Amino acid sequence: MVVLFIKSNMDIDGLANKLKAVLNIPPENAEGSLHEQCRFGLNRGGQYYHFRVLAVDMELLKNEGEVGVPGHEAWPFYIWIYAENDTLDADGTQHLARHLARVLSSPDLQTLAAKV
């Protein structure tokens, strides 16, 4: 699993808005039956965001509870990057995670791309 860990003082809504602004993500997902980006799922730790752009799925999750990543507790959020049917291989998702880390890093937002 390739993820982008994020440290920020923002809450999940503020972070999602920053991601949409910096990455130029449209206000709703165009594909599939679930256009809403802000979602709630017990298997995703409660409130989370799902973005689908360029046939790539990115889920912004709180790094806690069932969806917490052991060993990375210092990072309050992460983005899980994947593509349906594995159309983007592990190398592709790692390159994308590193690219997003560079684009998103700022004084109020620290990032770490990792394969976990």
Helices and strands as residue ranges (DSSP letters): E 2-8, H 12-23, E 38-41, G 42-44, E 46-53, E 56-62, G 65-67, E 77-82, G 84-86, H 90-104, E 109-115
